[in-house]
Amino acid sequence: MDLRGTAARRTLRYPTGDRVVVSGLPGSGKSTLIRRVLALQDTVRRIDSQDVRERWGSALPRWLPYAAYRPLARIAHYAGLRRALSSGASVVVHDCGSQAWVRNWLGRDALRRGRALHLVLLDVPVATALRSQAERGRTVSGYAFMRHRRAVRRLIVNAESGRLPRGCQSVVLLDRGAAGALAGISFE
């Protein structure tokens, strides 16, 4: 479903227990969107690596750079994701777009548990994403950004032509306006 160019308020509705991956460029607004539209309940888990990074960062000395504890934070993130998937709850996952193995894992897990995987894909101009990174003070390297850019571009092109990523049951394309108009993500 392509909602780019629309500003109508709407809620994306999925069956209870399904998994939703929110993907896009770094700085495209994935974390902001998830926090704004997802009503957390006992039956919904939000998995965002930024939450793990912030928890680790607040528990460690300020002088310690993220690069020093990044591997541990990533392990904690994937362990939390695994726990969420096995909980039986609906799961919404922040995905950078460049890690196809994560979507493949989520798709296999959903299939094994009789659930479906859905992709919400943010299509934001590169300049907007870079500006957003600078504004929040969390930039990624040029090399990493190019990897993300290629992977997200592939996802968008495939979605525009009706090709779903492996394991996905549906794709919703949003631009900044449609993302801003989104009223919620719910599981019923």
Solvent accessible surface area in square Angstrom, and as a share of the most:
residue,aa,sasa,rsa
1,M,132,0.59
2,D,77,0.40
3,L,8,0.04
4,R,62,0.23
5,G,73,0.70
6,T,51,0.30
7,A,82,0.64
8,A,58,0.45
9,R,164,0.60
10,R,86,0.31
11,T,40,0.23
12,L,9,0.05
13,R,144,0.53
14,Y,17,0.07
15,P,77,0.48
16,T,67,0.39
17,G,0,0.00
18,D,6,0.03
19,R,1,0.01
20,V,0,0.00
21,V,0,0.00
22,V,0,0.00
23,S,0,0.00
24,G,0,0.00
25,L,10,0.05
26,P,11,0.07
27,G,4,0.04
28,S,2,0.01
29,G,23,0.22
30,K,8,0.04
31,S,14,0.09
32,T,91,0.53
33,L,6,0.03
34,I,1,0.00
35,R,101,0.37
36,R,114,0.42
37,V,8,0.05
38,L,13,0.06
39,A,63,0.49
40,L,99,0.49
41,Q,97,0.43
42,D,129,0.67
43,T,72,0.42
44,V,6,0.04
45,R,90,0.33
46,R,71,0.26
47,I,23,0.12
48,D,3,0.02
49,S,47,0.30
50,Q,19,0.09
51,D,22,0.11
52,V,12,0.07
53,R,76,0.28
54,E,89,0.40
55,R,150,0.55
56,W,74,0.26
57,G,29,0.28
58,S,98,0.63
59,A,86,0.67
60,L,53,0.26
61,P,62,0.39
62,R,239,0.87
63,W,198,0.70
64,L,48,0.24
65,P,82,0.51
66,Y,44,0.17
67,A,62,0.48
68,A,59,0.46
69,Y,18,0.07
70,R,90,0.33
71,P,81,0.51
72,L,97,0.48
73,A,3,0.02
74,R,129,0.47
75,I,116,0.59
76,A,31,0.24
77,H,14,0.06
78,Y,56,0.21
79,A,41,0.31
80,G,15,0.14
81,L,0,0.00
82,R,172,0.63
83,R,159,0.58
84,A,5,0.04
85,L,3,0.01
86,S,67,0.43
87,S,56,0.36
88,G,43,0.41
89,A,9,0.07
90,S,0,0.00
91,V,0,0.00
92,V,0,0.00
93,V,1,0.00
94,H,32,0.14
95,D,5,0.03
96,C,32,0.19
97,G,1,0.01
98,S,28,0.18
99,Q,52,0.23
100,A,51,0.40
101,W,127,0.44
102,V,7,0.04
103,R,18,0.06
104,N,30,0.15
105,W,52,0.18
106,L,0,0.00
107,G,6,0.06
108,R,150,0.55
109,D,8,0.04
110,A,2,0.01
111,L,144,0.72
112,R,171,0.62
113,R,86,0.31
114,G,66,0.64
115,R,96,0.35
116,A,20,0.16
117,L,1,0.00
118,H,16,0.07
119,L,1,0.00
120,V,0,0.00
121,L,0,0.00
122,L,3,0.01
123,D,31,0.16
124,V,8,0.04
125,P,87,0.55
126,V,40,0.23
127,A,64,0.50
128,T,23,0.14
129,A,0,0.00
130,L,83,0.41
131,R,132,0.48
132,S,23,0.15
133,Q,2,0.01
134,A,67,0.52
135,E,135,0.60
136,R,100,0.37
137,G,63,0.61
138,R,66,0.24
139,T,94,0.55
140,V,53,0.31
141,S,69,0.45
142,G,56,0.54
143,Y,156,0.59
144,A,20,0.16
145,F,10,0.04
146,M,84,0.37
147,R,83,0.30
148,H,16,0.07
149,R,100,0.37
150,R,124,0.45
151,A,11,0.08
152,V,4,0.03
153,R,113,0.41
154,R,147,0.53
155,L,12,0.06
156,I,5,0.03
157,V,64,0.37
158,N,42,0.22
159,A,19,0.14
160,E,87,0.39
161,S,64,0.41
162,G,59,0.57
163,R,134,0.49
164,L,86,0.43
165,P,23,0.14
166,R,182,0.67
167,G,38,0.37
168,C,9,0.05
169,Q,115,0.51
170,S,36,0.23
171,V,10,0.06
172,V,5,0.03
173,L,5,0.03
174,L,1,0.00
175,D,36,0.19
176,R,102,0.37
177,G,47,0.45
178,A,6,0.04
179,A,11,0.09
180,G,48,0.46
181,A,11,0.09
182,L,1,0.00
183,A,44,0.34
184,G,8,0.07
185,I,4,0.02
186,S,28,0.18
187,F,24,0.10
188,E,124,0.56
